[in-house]
Amino acid sequence: MADEFEGTRGATLRDVGAAEFIATFAAFLKKQGKLELPKWVDLVKTGTGREMCPIDPDWFYTRTAAVARKVYLRPGVGLGALKRVFGGAKRLGVNRNKFKDGSGAVIRTALIQLNALGLVEVSEDGRGRRVTRKGQQALDRIAGQIINAE
């Protein structure tokens, strides 16, 4: 009986490295074609602390995958906390760097898109977001594919 399941093993998102998961899930979102890109995707920076817009043309898929991962790992996380997570140092030339939050519009749009796909929902208490059952299955399935490919 144990021989049946020898090549496969159940995996969760926590069993996979962040960079590998985000790249794989972003490719999945792009291939699926259900994620609607905003009109401004090629014009915006990802935060006030950034000097230029992203170079990667598929950056919105990557950011959406990263947001989905963060919501999975921290249920109940809200927009403000995600803005701080995706923030960074604003370079001020001769002066010291100063921390700036990430773009709220980018994260909000990613959350709305994930909500439309049924992967994320607003928490029952109305504070923050959490992953739905369907979302957890999808994210864990991607993680399992990564582990089984190794």
BADO-35416 format. One line per 5 residues: number of its first residue (from 0); their letters; for each residue x, y negated, z of N, C-alpha, C, O. Coordinates in Angstrom, 2 decimals, always signed. Layout:
<pts>
NUM = a = X/Y/Z/X/Y/Z/X/Y/Z/X/Y/Z ~ ...
</pts>
This chain:
<pts>
0 = madef = +0.82/+1.19/+0.00/+0.00/+0.00/+0.00/+0.87/-1.25/+0.00/+0.53/-2.25/-0.64 ~ +1.98/-1.21/+0.72/+2.85/-2.38/+0.78/+3.50/-2.65/-0.58/+3.88/-3.78/-0.87 ~ +3.63/-1.61/-1.40/+4.26/-1.79/-2.71/+3.41/-2.65/-3.65/+3.94/-3.27/-4.57 ~ +2.09/-2.69/-3.42/+1.21/-3.48/-4.28/+1.56/-4.96/-4.24/+1.55/-5.64/-5.27 ~ +1.87/-5.45/-3.05/+2.06/-6.88/-2.84/+3.53/-7.27/-2.73/+3.84/-8.35/-2.23
5 = egtrg = +4.43/-6.41/-3.17/+5.84/-6.66/-2.92/+6.37/-7.90/-3.63/+7.18/-8.61/-3.03 ~ +5.98/-8.20/-4.84/+6.52/-9.33/-5.58/+5.92/-10.67/-5.20/+6.49/-11.72/-5.51 ~ +4.78/-10.67/-4.53/+4.10/-11.92/-4.22/+4.07/-12.14/-2.72/+4.20/-11.21/-1.93 ~ +3.89/-13.40/-2.37/+3.77/-13.70/-0.95/+2.99/-14.99/-0.83/+3.15/-15.91/-1.63 ~ +2.14/-15.06/+0.17/+1.36/-16.27/+0.39/+2.27/-17.41/+0.82/+3.19/-17.21/+1.61
10 = atlrd = +2.01/-18.57/+0.31/+2.85/-19.71/+0.63/+1.97/-20.94/+0.83/+0.87/-21.03/+0.27 ~ +2.46/-21.86/+1.62/+1.78/-23.13/+1.79/+2.72/-24.23/+1.33/+3.88/-23.99/+0.98 ~ +2.20/-25.42/+1.33/+2.97/-26.58/+0.89/+4.20/-26.80/+1.76/+5.22/-27.29/+1.28 ~ +4.11/-26.43/+3.03/+5.22/-26.64/+3.96/+6.42/-25.73/+3.66/+7.52/-25.98/+4.15 ~ +6.21/-24.68/+2.88/+7.28/-23.73/+2.57/+8.15/-24.16/+1.39/+9.14/-23.50/+1.08
15 = vgaae = +7.79/-25.26/+0.74/+8.45/-25.68/-0.49/+9.09/-27.05/-0.27/+8.57/-27.87/+0.49 ~ +10.21/-27.29/-0.93/+10.86/-28.59/-0.86/+10.01/-29.68/-1.48/+9.25/-29.43/-2.42 ~ +10.13/-30.89/-0.95/+9.29/-32.01/-1.38/+9.50/-32.35/-2.85/+8.54/-32.46/-3.61 ~ +10.74/-32.52/-3.26/+11.03/-32.95/-4.64/+10.54/-31.92/-5.65/+9.97/-32.27/-6.68 ~ +10.77/-30.66/-5.35/+10.36/-29.60/-6.26/+8.84/-29.53/-6.38/+8.30/-29.36/-7.47
20 = fiatf = +8.16/-29.65/-5.23/+6.70/-29.59/-5.26/+6.11/-30.78/-6.01/+5.22/-30.61/-6.84 ~ +6.62/-31.98/-5.73/+6.07/-33.18/-6.35/+6.25/-33.13/-7.87/+5.33/-33.48/-8.61 ~ +7.41/-32.69/-8.32/+7.65/-32.59/-9.77/+6.71/-31.58/-10.41/+6.17/-31.83/-11.49 ~ +6.52/-30.44/-9.76/+5.66/-29.39/-10.31/+4.20/-29.82/-10.31/+3.48/-29.60/-11.29 ~ +3.75/-30.43/-9.21/+2.35/-30.85/-9.13/+2.06/-32.01/-10.09/+0.97/-32.09/-10.65
25 = aaflk = +3.03/-32.90/-10.27/+2.86/-34.00/-11.23/+2.73/-33.44/-12.65/+1.90/-33.92/-13.43 ~ +3.53/-32.45/-12.99/+3.43/-31.82/-14.31/+2.07/-31.13/-14.47/+1.48/-31.16/-15.55 ~ +1.58/-30.52/-13.39/+0.26/-29.87/-13.42/-0.84/-30.90/-13.65/-1.75/-30.67/-14.45 ~ -0.76/-32.04/-12.95/-1.77/-33.09/-13.12/-1.76/-33.63/-14.55/-2.82/-33.89/-15.13 ~ -0.57/-33.80/-15.12/-0.47/-34.31/-16.48/-1.01/-33.30/-17.48/-1.74/-33.67/-18.41
30 = kqgkl = -0.67/-32.03/-17.30/-1.12/-30.98/-18.21/-2.63/-30.79/-18.13/-3.28/-30.52/-19.14 ~ -3.18/-30.94/-16.93/-4.62/-30.76/-16.73/-5.41/-31.83/-17.49/-6.48/-31.55/-18.02 ~ -4.89/-33.05/-17.53/-5.52/-34.12/-18.31/-6.74/-34.76/-17.69/-7.41/-35.56/-18.34 ~ -7.06/-34.43/-16.44/-8.24/-35.00/-15.79/-7.94/-36.29/-15.05/-8.87/-37.00/-14.65 ~ -6.68/-36.59/-14.86/-6.29/-37.80/-14.14/-6.34/-38.98/-15.12/-5.66/-38.98/-16.14
35 = elpkw = -7.15/-39.97/-14.79/-7.32/-41.13/-15.66/-6.32/-42.21/-15.26/-6.35/-42.71/-14.13 ~ -5.44/-42.57/-16.18/-4.43/-43.58/-15.88/-5.06/-44.97/-15.94/-5.86/-45.25/-16.84 ~ -4.71/-45.85/-14.99/-5.21/-47.22/-15.06/-4.60/-47.98/-16.24/-3.55/-47.60/-16.77 ~ -5.27/-49.05/-16.65/-4.78/-49.85/-17.79/-3.44/-50.50/-17.47/-2.61/-50.69/-18.36 ~ -3.22/-50.83/-16.21/-2.05/-51.60/-15.80/-0.85/-50.72/-15.46/+0.13/-51.23/-14.91
40 = vdlvk = -0.89/-49.44/-15.78/+0.14/-48.52/-15.31/+1.54/-48.86/-15.84/+2.53/-48.56/-15.18 ~ +1.63/-49.49/-16.99/+2.95/-49.82/-17.54/+3.40/-51.24/-17.20/+4.46/-51.67/-17.64 ~ +2.60/-51.96/-16.41/+2.90/-53.36/-16.12/+3.31/-53.63/-14.68/+3.95/-54.65/-14.41 ~ +2.95/-52.76/-13.74/+3.09/-53.08/-12.32/+4.37/-52.51/-11.71/+4.94/-51.54/-12.20 ~ +4.77/-53.14/-10.61/+5.83/-52.58/-9.77/+5.14/-51.69/-8.73/+3.92/-51.76/-8.58
45 = tgtgr = +5.89/-50.87/-8.04/+5.30/-49.99/-7.04/+5.31/-50.61/-5.65/+4.96/-49.94/-4.68 ~ +5.69/-51.85/-5.55/+5.67/-52.56/-4.27/+6.31/-53.93/-4.42/+7.00/-54.20/-5.40 ~ +6.06/-54.78/-3.44/+6.61/-56.13/-3.52/+8.12/-56.14/-3.34/+8.79/-57.08/-3.75 ~ +8.65/-55.10/-2.73/+10.09/-55.02/-2.53/+10.86/-54.54/-3.74/+12.09/-54.51/-3.71 ~ +10.18/-54.16/-4.78/+10.84/-53.66/-5.99/+11.16/-54.82/-6.92/+10.47/-55.83/-6.95
50 = emcpi = +12.23/-54.65/-7.68/+12.63/-55.69/-8.62/+12.06/-55.45/-10.01/+11.80/-56.40/-10.76 ~ +11.87/-54.17/-10.37/+11.39/-53.84/-11.71/+10.31/-52.77/-11.62/+10.15/-52.12/-10.59 ~ +9.58/-52.59/-12.71/+8.59/-51.52/-12.75/+9.32/-50.18/-12.98/+10.47/-50.18/-13.42 ~ +8.67/-49.05/-12.71/+9.33/-47.75/-12.85/+9.76/-47.47/-14.29/+9.10/-47.88/-15.24 ~ +10.88/-46.78/-14.42/+11.42/-46.45/-15.74/+10.70/-45.22/-16.32/+10.45/-45.16/-17.52
55 = dpdwf = +10.37/-44.26/-15.46/+9.72/-43.03/-15.89/+8.30/-43.34/-16.41/+7.51/-43.94/-15.67 ~ +7.96/-42.97/-17.63/+6.62/-43.26/-18.14/+5.52/-42.47/-17.42/+4.36/-42.86/-17.45 ~ +5.89/-41.36/-16.77/+4.92/-40.54/-16.04/+4.95/-40.80/-14.54/+4.61/-39.92/-13.75 ~ +5.36/-41.99/-14.14/+5.53/-42.28/-12.72/+4.21/-42.21/-11.96/+4.22/-41.87/-10.77 ~ +3.09/-42.50/-12.58/+1.82/-42.49/-11.84/+1.44/-41.06/-11.44/+0.87/-40.85/-10.37
60 = ytrta = +1.74/-40.09/-12.29/+1.49/-38.69/-11.93/+2.36/-38.29/-10.74/+1.90/-37.60/-9.83 ~ +3.60/-38.74/-10.75/+4.52/-38.44/-9.65/+4.03/-39.07/-8.35/+4.04/-38.42/-7.30 ~ +3.61/-40.32/-8.42/+3.13/-41.00/-7.21/+1.85/-40.36/-6.69/+1.68/-40.22/-5.48 ~ +0.96/-39.95/-7.58/-0.27/-39.30/-7.17/+0.03/-37.96/-6.50/-0.60/-37.61/-5.50 ~ +0.98/-37.21/-7.04/+1.38/-35.94/-6.43/+1.99/-36.17/-5.05/+1.74/-35.40/-4.13
65 = avark = +2.79/-37.22/-4.91/+3.41/-37.53/-3.62/+2.35/-37.95/-2.60/+2.45/-37.60/-1.42 ~ +1.35/-38.71/-3.04/+0.27/-39.12/-2.14/-0.52/-37.89/-1.69/-0.85/-37.76/-0.51 ~ -0.81/-36.98/-2.61/-1.54/-35.75/-2.26/-0.75/-34.94/-1.23/-1.33/-34.40/-0.29 ~ +0.55/-34.86/-1.41/+1.39/-34.12/-0.46/+1.36/-34.76/+0.92/+1.26/-34.06/+1.92 ~ +1.45/-36.09/+0.97/+1.44/-36.78/+2.26/+0.10/-36.62/+2.97/+0.07/-36.46/+4.19
70 = vylrp = -1.00/-36.65/+2.23/-2.32/-36.47/+2.84/-2.45/-35.04/+3.37/-3.07/-34.83/+4.41 ~ -1.88/-34.08/+2.67/-1.90/-32.68/+3.13/-1.13/-32.55/+4.44/-1.60/-31.90/+5.38 ~ +0.05/-33.15/+4.50/+0.91/-33.00/+5.67/+0.43/-33.82/+6.87/+0.67/-33.44/+8.01 ~ -0.25/-34.94/+6.62/-0.72/-35.81/+7.70/-2.20/-36.09/+7.53/-2.57/-37.16/+7.04 ~ -3.07/-35.16/+7.93/-4.51/-35.39/+7.78/-4.94/-36.62/+8.57/-4.47/-36.85/+9.68
75 = gvglg = -5.82/-37.40/+7.99/-6.29/-38.61/+8.64/-5.45/-39.83/+8.34/-5.68/-40.90/+8.91 ~ -4.48/-39.70/+7.45/-3.62/-40.83/+7.10/-4.44/-41.80/+6.25/-5.23/-41.40/+5.40 ~ -4.23/-43.08/+6.49/-4.97/-44.11/+5.77/-4.10/-44.85/+4.77/-2.92/-44.53/+4.59 ~ -4.69/-45.82/+4.14/-3.99/-46.59/+3.12/-2.82/-47.37/+3.70/-1.75/-47.43/+3.10 ~ -3.01/-47.97/+4.88/-1.94/-48.76/+5.49/-0.71/-47.93/+5.81/+0.42/-48.36/+5.58
80 = alkrv = -0.94/-46.72/+6.35/+0.19/-45.85/+6.66/+0.89/-45.38/+5.39/+2.12/-45.28/+5.35 ~ +0.12/-45.09/+4.35/+0.73/-44.67/+3.09/+1.51/-45.81/+2.45/+2.54/-45.58/+1.81 ~ +1.04/-47.05/+2.61/+1.80/-48.20/+2.10/+3.16/-48.29/+2.78/+4.16/-48.60/+2.14 ~ +3.20/-48.01/+4.09/+4.47/-48.04/+4.81/+5.37/-46.89/+4.39/+6.59/-47.05/+4.28 ~ +4.79/-45.72/+4.16/+5.58/-44.57/+3.73/+6.25/-44.83/+2.39/+7.42/-44.47/+2.20
85 = fggak = +5.54/-45.46/+1.47/+6.07/-45.69/+0.13/+6.72/-47.06/-0.01/+7.04/-47.48/-1.12 ~ +6.93/-47.74/+1.10/+7.62/-49.03/+1.08/+9.12/-48.84/+1.06/+9.63/-47.72/+0.99 ~ +9.83/-49.95/+1.11/+11.28/-49.88/+1.10/+11.89/-51.24/+1.32/+11.18/-52.21/+1.61 ~ +13.18/-51.32/+1.18/+13.91/-52.56/+1.44/+13.78/-53.52/+0.27/+13.97/-53.14/-0.89 ~ +13.47/-54.76/+0.59/+13.49/-55.82/-0.42/+14.86/-56.47/-0.35/+15.27/-56.95/+0.70
90 = rlgvn = +15.55/-56.47/-1.47/+16.90/-57.04/-1.51/+16.79/-58.55/-1.60/+16.11/-59.08/-2.48 ~ +17.45/-59.24/-0.70/+17.37/-60.70/-0.63/+18.70/-61.37/-0.96/+18.99/-62.46/-0.47 ~ +19.49/-60.72/-1.77/+20.76/-61.31/-2.18/+21.75/-61.35/-1.03/+22.13/-60.31/-0.50 ~ +22.17/-62.55/-0.64/+23.17/-62.72/+0.41/+22.57/-62.38/+1.78/+23.28/-61.92/+2.67 ~ +21.28/-62.61/+1.94/+20.63/-62.35/+3.22/+20.43/-60.85/+3.43/+20.61/-60.05/+2.52
95 = rnkfk = +20.07/-60.50/+4.67/+19.82/-59.10/+4.98/+18.56/-58.60/+4.28/+17.64/-59.38/+4.02 ~ +18.53/-57.32/+3.99/+17.34/-56.73/+3.39/+16.19/-56.77/+4.38/+16.40/-56.77/+5.60 ~ +14.97/-56.79/+3.86/+13.78/-56.83/+4.70/+12.82/-55.75/+4.21/+12.65/-55.58/+3.00 ~ +12.20/-55.02/+5.13/+11.28/-53.96/+4.75/+9.99/-54.55/+4.21/+9.43/-55.49/+4.78 ~ +9.52/-54.00/+3.10/+8.25/-54.40/+2.50/+7.43/-53.15/+2.20/+7.97/-52.12/+1.80
100 = dgsga = +6.11/-53.25/+2.40/+5.21/-52.14/+2.12/+5.15/-51.86/+0.62/+5.49/-52.70/-0.21 ~ +4.71/-50.64/+0.30/+4.47/-50.29/-1.09/+3.17/-50.91/-1.57/+2.42/-51.49/-0.79 ~ +2.90/-50.79/-2.84/+1.71/-51.38/-3.44/+0.45/-50.65/-3.00/+0.34/-49.43/-3.15 ~ -0.50/-51.40/-2.45/-1.77/-50.81/-2.03/-2.64/-50.42/-3.20/-3.37/-49.43/-3.13 ~ -2.58/-51.18/-4.29/-3.42/-50.89/-5.46/-3.03/-49.56/-6.09/-3.90/-48.79/-6.51
105 = virta = -1.75/-49.28/-6.16/-1.28/-48.02/-6.75/-1.74/-46.84/-5.89/-2.25/-45.85/-6.42 ~ -1.56/-46.94/-4.59/-1.92/-45.85/-3.69/-3.44/-45.68/-3.64/-3.94/-44.56/-3.65 ~ -4.16/-46.79/-3.59/-5.63/-46.73/-3.57/-6.16/-46.07/-4.83/-7.07/-45.24/-4.76 ~ -5.60/-46.42/-5.97/-6.02/-45.82/-7.24/-5.71/-44.33/-7.26/-6.51/-43.53/-7.74 ~ -4.56/-43.95/-6.73/-4.20/-42.53/-6.66/-5.18/-41.77/-5.76/-5.61/-40.67/-6.10
110 = liqln = -5.55/-42.37/-4.62/-6.50/-41.72/-3.72/-7.88/-41.59/-4.37/-8.55/-40.57/-4.21 ~ -8.30/-42.62/-5.09/-9.59/-42.57/-5.77/-9.59/-41.48/-6.84/-10.57/-40.75/-6.99 ~ -8.48/-41.36/-7.57/-8.37/-40.31/-8.59/-8.39/-38.92/-7.96/-9.05/-38.01/-8.47 ~ -7.67/-38.75/-6.85/-7.66/-37.46/-6.16/-9.04/-37.14/-5.60/-9.46/-35.98/-5.58 ~ -9.75/-38.16/-5.13/-11.11/-37.98/-4.63/-12.03/-37.55/-5.77/-12.88/-36.68/-5.58
115 = alglv = -11.88/-38.14/-6.95/-12.70/-37.78/-8.10/-12.44/-36.34/-8.55/-13.35/-35.67/-9.04 ~ -11.21/-35.87/-8.38/-10.88/-34.48/-8.72/-11.35/-33.50/-7.65/-11.33/-32.29/-7.87 ~ -11.76/-34.01/-6.50/-12.23/-33.15/-5.41/-11.12/-32.60/-4.55/-11.34/-31.64/-3.82 ~ -9.93/-33.18/-4.62/-8.80/-32.68/-3.84/-8.69/-33.37/-2.48/-8.17/-32.79/-1.54 ~ -9.18/-34.61/-2.38/-9.07/-35.41/-1.17/-10.43/-36.02/-0.87/-11.19/-36.32/-1.79
120 = evsed = -10.74/-36.21/+0.42/-11.99/-36.86/+0.81/-11.74/-37.76/+2.00/-10.71/-37.66/+2.67 ~ -12.69/-38.67/+2.25/-12.60/-39.53/+3.43/-12.90/-38.66/+4.64/-13.80/-37.82/+4.60 ~ -12.15/-38.85/+5.74/-12.36/-38.07/+6.95/-13.77/-38.30/+7.50/-14.39/-39.32/+7.23 ~ -14.25/-37.33/+8.27/-15.61/-37.42/+8.80/-15.80/-38.61/+9.71/-16.89/-39.19/+9.76 ~ -14.76/-38.99/+10.44/-14.88/-40.14/+11.34/-14.68/-41.46/+10.59/-14.73/-42.53/+11.20
125 = grgrr = -14.47/-41.40/+9.27/-14.34/-42.60/+8.46/-12.98/-43.26/+8.53/-12.78/-44.33/+7.96 ~ -12.04/-42.64/+9.21/-10.70/-43.22/+9.36/-9.70/-42.34/+8.61/-9.34/-41.27/+9.08 ~ -9.27/-42.80/+7.47/-8.24/-42.08/+6.73/-8.79/-41.05/+5.77/-10.00/-40.94/+5.57 ~ -7.88/-40.30/+5.18/-8.23/-39.28/+4.20/-7.74/-37.92/+4.68/-6.84/-37.82/+5.51 ~ -8.36/-36.88/+4.13/-7.89/-35.52/+4.40/-8.10/-34.69/+3.14/-8.89/-35.04/+2.27
130 = vtrkg = -7.38/-33.58/+3.07/-7.46/-32.70/+1.91/-8.69/-31.82/+2.05/-8.98/-31.32/+3.13 ~ -9.42/-31.63/+0.96/-10.58/-30.76/+0.96/-10.13/-29.30/+0.89/-8.94/-29.01/+0.71 ~ -11.08/-28.40/+1.04/-10.75/-26.98/+0.94/-10.24/-26.65/-0.47/-9.26/-25.92/-0.63 ~ -10.90/-27.21/-1.47/-10.47/-27.01/-2.86/-9.07/-27.58/-3.07/-8.24/-26.98/-3.76 ~ -8.81/-28.73/-2.47/-7.49/-29.36/-2.59/-6.41/-28.53/-1.94/-5.31/-28.39/-2.48
135 = qqald = -6.71/-27.98/-0.76/-5.72/-27.16/-0.07/-5.41/-25.91/-0.88/-4.25/-25.49/-0.97 ~ -6.44/-25.31/-1.47/-6.21/-24.13/-2.30/-5.33/-24.47/-3.50/-4.42/-23.72/-3.85 ~ -5.61/-25.61/-4.14/-4.84/-26.00/-5.32/-3.38/-26.28/-4.96/-2.47/-25.83/-5.66 ~ -3.16/-27.02/-3.88/-1.79/-27.37/-3.48/-1.02/-26.12/-3.04/+0.16/-25.97/-3.37 ~ -1.68/-25.24/-2.30/-1.01/-24.01/-1.87/-0.74/-23.07/-3.05/+0.26/-22.35/-3.05
140 = riagq = -1.61/-23.09/-4.05/-1.39/-22.26/-5.24/-0.15/-22.73/-5.99/+0.65/-21.92/-6.46 ~ +0.01/-24.05/-6.11/+1.21/-24.59/-6.77/+2.46/-24.20/-5.98/+3.47/-23.81/-6.55 ~ +2.38/-24.31/-4.64/+3.51/-23.94/-3.79/+3.85/-22.45/-3.96/+5.02/-22.08/-4.02 ~ +2.83/-21.61/-4.04/+3.05/-20.18/-4.25/+3.71/-19.89/-5.58/+4.57/-19.00/-5.67 ~ +3.32/-20.63/-6.61/+3.95/-20.44/-7.92/+5.43/-20.82/-7.88/+6.26/-20.17/-8.52
145 = iinae = +5.75/-21.87/-7.13/+7.15/-22.29/-7.02/+7.96/-21.23/-6.31/+9.06/-20.88/-6.75 ~ +7.43/-20.70/-5.21/+8.17/-19.70/-4.43/+8.32/-18.39/-5.22/+9.38/-17.78/-5.21 ~ +7.25/-17.98/-5.90/+7.33/-16.73/-6.66/+8.23/-16.85/-7.88/+8.74/-15.84/-8.38 ~ +8.44/-18.06/-8.37/+9.33/-18.26/-9.52/+10.80/-18.17/-9.10/+11.66/-17.91/-9.94 ~ +11.08/-18.38/-7.83/+12.48/-18.35/-7.35/+13.02/-16.95/-7.26/+14.17/-16.76/-6.87
</pts>
